[in-house]
Amino acid sequence: MPTQDEWGHDPTVQMMRRIFSLMENSQKDLLRDLNISLFDPRLRRARSRARDLFEQTWPLAMQKEIVSNERGATLLYMHCLAHTLSLNGIEVPEQVSSKDERIAMFLRKELR
């Protein structure tokens, strides 16, 4: 049984780990800024839906060149999270959901 992280040398795996780390840090910052407890019962549903929405829209956003790097993927996720937080009764200031107007417009079109 290998003791090393054999997957860790794969550039795609490294990229995904960086994206997930950026997403997690951005999410923590947003929740702190919104003064939302990590134990708020609305978060589970909002995070689950944000993940689904991100997974659904990310390939298309890459294809349409709305998102082209790790930072863009993180911004897309944060827009998805802001949207689903709002759907779950958590007010998200507009400046959060409009950080990247191209992503905001893309999601508005895809969410119709």
N, C-alpha and C positions, 0 to 999 in steps of 0.2 A: 504494500500500500504506500503510495507516494506521500511524502511529508511536505513537499513543496507545492506551491500554488501554480500548477502547470498552466492554468487558464490565464493567469496574470501576465503572461508574456505576449498574449494575443493582443494586437493593437486595438481591435474592435472591443474586446472586453475592457481594456484600459480606458477607452473612450467612454464606454457605458458607465463604468465606475465613476469617472469624473462627472458625467452628466448627473447621475443619481446623487452624488455628493453635493453638487451645486444646487440641485432641486431641493434636497433636504435642508441645506443651509438657508436658501431663499425662503422656504416655507416657514422655518423657525423664525426668521426675521419678520416675515409678514404677520405671523400670529402674535409675536411679541409687540409689534407696532399696533396691532388691532386690540391688544390687551385681551386676547382669547386664551383661556386655559387649555393646556394640552389634553385635559380630561373632559372638555366640553363634548357632550354627547352628539352634537351636530357634526363634529369633525369627521367622525368615521365615515358617515354617509357622503359628506362633501369630498373627502380625500379619495374614496373609492370611485366616485363618479368622475372626479378630476383625472384620476389615473386612466379610467376607461376612455374619457374624452381625449386625453393626450395620446393614448395609443391609437385611437381612431384617426386623429388629425395629423399626427407627426409625419407619417409617410407622405401624405398629400402635401403638407407644408414643405417638405424637403423637395418633392418633385416640382412644385411650383416656385422653388427657390425663395420661399418666405423665410425658411430656416435653413441655415447652411453650416452651423457649427454648434459647439456645446453651449455657448451662451444663448444662442437662438432657441435651442431646445429647452433650456431652462426658462426663458421668457415665455415660450409657448405654454409650458406647464403652469407657470404662474398665472397666466391669463385664464387657463382652464380652471385652476383652483379658485381664482377670484370669482369666476362665473358660478361655480358650484357652491362656493360659500354664500354668495348672494341668494341662490336658490334655496339655501337652507337657513335663511333668516339672519345671516351675519352680514352687516353692512360693511362694504368694502369701498373706501374712497375712490373716486373716479381716477385720480392720478395713478393708482395702482393698476387699474385695468386698462389704462391708456399709455403705459410705459413705452410700448412699441406700436405705433399706429398701423403698420402693415399687418402685424399679427392680430391686432384688434379687429381690423377690417376683414381679414381672412376668416377669423372665428365667427364674426357676425354672419358672414355669408354661409359658412358651413353649418351653423346652428339653426338655420331657417328650416 
